[in-house]
């Protein structure tokens, strides 16, 4: 009987550790597990801080996306300019050969 209970607890613990952060229903306490109690005000402050953090993170992600988009456009323009320079150089060389 005690082994069955222990096996059940081990199974619950393994499931809990493997699914941490992905399981919305991860709100239970195992026997002898350390927990922390917070006040409603502390909880509200945590939620507000998380909201501010997520907003800043979202803004930074948009900035990164904008910069990457700008970099892509600049690289494409750079490639076009390189090709144009090569064309002009090759045309100049051909003219020099014709003159000789």
Secondary structure, DSSP 4 states (H G I P E B T S, - for coil): -HHHHHHHHHHHHHHHHHTTTT-TT-----TT-------HHHHHHHHHHHHHHHHHHHHHHHHHHHHHHHHHHHHHHHHHHHHHHHHHHHHHHHHHHHH-
